[in-house]
């Protein structure tokens, strides 16, 4: 076990800020396929949940007013 840490290497230091892309489009195009698919799937899932929650109380078989 190294007590001084002389033989250890790190990828980045704790004081470095992560690189922030200019916009989301650059981040999506520059990211890995896994990141793009994850973002897309989470977005589609969130949209589906929103639709299911907001359209579930509509009774499509009820008589429409004025018809």
Secondary structure, DSSP 8 states (H G I E B T S, - for coil): --SS-TT---SS-TT------SSHHHHHHHS-HHHHHHHHHHHHHHHHHHHHHHHTT--TTS--TT-
